[in-house]
């Protein structure tokens, strides 16, 4: 009888552990991921808003493409985030994680979900695979618009 009771208790404890694992995997992890994505989005949006004035100033001054690359690298260092600057046609002008020589051959970004969303809304947001970094990334995009709400 002692052996059967011991087996019963072991099976009960094992069942509790397995059910806890299933609960954590199916319910808690998606909630934790959603919360983390929301916090990252908010942080990226703050950095994008701060960067907007700097990039807008470069656009208005007619700065050369090399200025955008330099500024993207500086903004990235200050924020700890990757910074990509594109024009209104989706052409990449600068990318903090790529050398200037590779920027001109980067794919057009106009169809990226966060970019398309930022054209019609205050900002765009997506979580997707990056072909450049080869991993899932959280993206935030802010379109720089003039006083008539046209893309710069």
C-alpha positions in Angstrom: 0.0 0.0 0.0 2.8 2.4 0.8 4.2 1.9 -2.7 0.8 2.7 -4.3 0.4 5.8 -2.2 3.9 7.0 -3.1 3.1 6.4 -6.8 -0.2 8.2 -6.5 1.4 11.2 -4.9 4.2 11.3 -7.5 1.7 11.1 -10.4 -0.4 13.9 -8.8 2.7 16.1 -8.4 3.8 15.4 -11.9 0.3 16.2 -13.2 0.4 19.5 -11.4 3.8 20.4 -12.8 2.7 19.5 -16.4 -0.5 21.4 -16.1 1.4 24.4 -14.8 3.7 24.2 -17.8 0.8 24.0 -20.2 -0.9 27.0 -18.5 2.3 29.0 -18.6 2.9 28.1 -22.3 -0.6 28.7 -23.6 -1.8 31.6 -21.4 1.0 33.4 -19.7 3.6 33.5 -22.4 1.4 35.3 -25.0 0.4 37.8 -22.4 4.0 38.5 -21.4 5.0 38.8 -25.1 2.1 41.2 -25.8 3.1 43.4 -22.8 6.8 43.4 -23.8 5.9 44.3 -27.4 3.7 47.2 -26.1 6.5 48.5 -23.9 9.0 48.2 -26.7 6.6 50.0 -29.1 6.1 52.9 -26.7 9.9 53.2 -26.2 10.6 53.2 -29.9 7.8 55.7 -30.5 9.4 58.1 -28.1 12.8 57.7 -29.9 11.1 58.2 -33.3 9.4 61.4 -32.1 12.7 62.8 -30.9 14.5 61.8 -34.1 11.7 63.4 -36.2 12.9 66.9 -35.6 16.5 66.2 -36.5 15.6 64.3 -39.7 13.1 67.0 -40.6 15.7 69.6 -40.3 18.0 67.7 -42.6 15.2 67.4 -45.2 14.4 71.1 -45.0 18.0 72.1 -45.3 18.5 69.9 -48.4 21.3 68.0 -46.7 23.2 65.4 -48.8 22.5 61.7 -48.3 25.7 61.3 -46.3 24.3 63.6 -43.6 21.3 61.2 -43.2 23.6 58.2 -42.8 25.7 60.0 -40.2 22.7 61.2 -38.3 21.1 57.7 -38.4 24.2 56.2 -36.8 24.3 59.0 -34.1 20.6 58.6 -33.3 21.1 54.8 -33.1 24.0 55.3 -30.6 21.9 57.6 -28.5 18.8 55.4 -28.4 20.3 52.0 -28.7 17.9 51.2 -31.5 18.3 50.7 -35.2 17.4 53.8 -37.2 16.4 53.7 -40.9 15.5 56.8 -42.9 13.5 56.4 -46.1 12.1 58.9 -48.5 8.4 59.3 -49.5 8.9 56.7 -52.2 10.2 54.1 -49.8 13.9 54.3 -50.9 16.3 53.8 -48.0 18.4 56.9 -47.5 20.2 55.8 -44.4 20.4 52.8 -42.0 22.4 52.7 -38.8 23.1 49.0 -39.0 24.4 49.0 -42.6 27.4 50.7 -44.1 26.7 53.6 -46.4 27.8 51.5 -49.4 25.0 49.0 -48.9 22.2 51.5 -48.2 21.5 52.1 -51.9 20.9 48.4 -52.6 18.5 47.8 -49.7 14.9 46.8 -50.6 12.2 49.4 -51.0 10.4 49.9 -47.6 7.1 51.5 -48.9 5.2 48.2 -48.6 6.5 47.4 -45.1 3.4 47.2 -42.9 4.6 49.8 -40.4 5.5 52.3 -43.1 2.2 51.9 -45.0 0.4 52.4 -41.7 2.3 55.5 -40.8 1.2 57.2 -44.0 -2.4 57.3 -42.8 -2.0 57.1 -39.0 0.1 58.9 -36.5 2.6 56.0 -36.5 3.0 52.5 -37.8 3.8 49.4 -35.8 4.6 45.8 -36.7 6.5 42.7 -35.4 8.0 40.8 -38.3 11.1 39.0 -39.6 13.9 41.3 -40.8 15.9 40.0 -43.8 18.7 42.3 -42.8 19.1 41.1 -39.2 17.7 37.7 -39.8 15.4 37.7 -36.8 12.0 39.0 -35.6 12.1 42.7 -34.9 9.7 45.2 -33.5 9.2 48.1 -35.9 7.8 51.6 -35.4 7.5 54.1 -38.2 6.8 57.8 -38.2 6.1 59.7 -41.4 7.5 63.2 -41.5 4.8 65.5 -42.9 4.6 69.2 -43.7 2.0 71.6 -42.4 -0.4 70.5 -45.2 -0.1 66.9 -43.9 1.9 65.9 -47.0 4.9 63.5 -46.8 8.3 65.2 -46.9 
